[in-house]
Amino acid sequence: MLDGLKVIVIGAGIGGLAVARALALRGADVTVLEQAAEITEVGAGIQISPNGLAVLRALGLEAELEAGGAVLADTVALKDYRGGAVLDLDLTQLSPHKYYFVHRADLIDLLAQGARAAGVKIQLLQKVEAVEDGAVGQVILRGGARREAALVVGCDGVHSRVRPALNGPSEPFFTGHAAWRATVPNLWGRRSDVQVHMGPGRHLVSYPICGGARVNLVAVQEQQSWVAESWTLADSPANLRAAFHDFGPEAQAMLAAVQSVHYWGLFRHEVAARWHGQSLAVLGDAAHPTLPFLAQGAVMALEDAYGLAQSLAGADGLQEGLAAYQQLRAARAQKVVRTATGNARKYHLSFGPLRFAAHSVLRLGGAVAPRAMLRQFDWLYGYDITQI
């Protein structure tokens, strides 16, 4: 049913560009509306686990990802905040095992090129003020201009204009966590590992990106005060270093290399009750914002994008396809969001004896049954939406 279907996608992020290509490859007439003057991303790395790579492969973009500076990962190293080893997970034992680290900007560029190559029209400086659901979807732009399409897909993040049109207004809630992100030169020869230094009320994640030239850092701290829900708020590197002053030498060396850093509060919105209407749909953070403690935010947007296109392509009509999309995605999104939220507690154990006991269990499990430690992630990484 997608042949010639007119679709407007709001937002040229990972989910928006992926769904635009997925729909266009199936014959839809797709336009992406982006409010920015150019398609850019602030400097940050993301992880593409096997379930996300399956989508890029189905979209015909895997080879370009590998050639564009993505780093093939082989190890997750969980460490005590002072630097002692807790558990090493061998990612090469995953089936399929390919797990990549990539700069977010590189992935955005890849998806934008892929969308344009599929015939997608990307229009910049298009600020969406409101949408209206109906027999035809209506998009109202700043200045009052209106656009319409048979389907309007909201890929516009936690501040989505489409989500409230389907579910009514809602307020995000602060999770009690704030995060810093930065990239630094790879001065340590890091090649293929992600390290997680776990401490009382805090943790630090690091991994190589940009072909190994740089290391991406994400540092998360529990706190009571509210922080702006923004990806572009700058902070002083001194504040980051002060928050992690008692971490060990490995962490201190990375933090000392930080020259500029962004800071944001981690907010949650409940998973949307309605993912679609007559002519509106949402995906990615617009439908199910998730905390970054499972490294699945971008990957869930990729899964959603493919799932929406696949559901519509296999349906006899738009409503049937949209209903199939929500049925396909909602339960999995709920489980990922719950698991990511639970990981924060595991990383941030503050009571010393409890932290020691928990880390000892992890060490023992890794020594006695390393494959079993990985199997607990089969439901996540072994999922291939392109084969459903």
Secondary structure by P-SEA (a helix, b strand, c coil): ccccbbbbbccccaaaaaaaaaaaaaccbbbbbbcccccccccccccccaaaaaaaaaaccaaaaaacbbbbbcbbbbbccccccccccccccccccccccccaaaaaaaaaaaaaaabbbbbccccccccccccbbbbbcccbbbbbccbbbbccccccaaaaacccbbbbbbcccccccccccccccccbbbbbbccccbbbbbbbcccccbbbbbbbbbbcccccccccbbbbaaaaaaaaccccaaaaaaaaacccbbbbbbbbccccccccccccccccccccccccccccaaaaaaaaaaaaaaaaaacccaaaaaaaaaaacaaaaaaaaaaaaaaaaaaccccaaaaaaaaaaaaaaaaccaaaaaaccccccccccccc
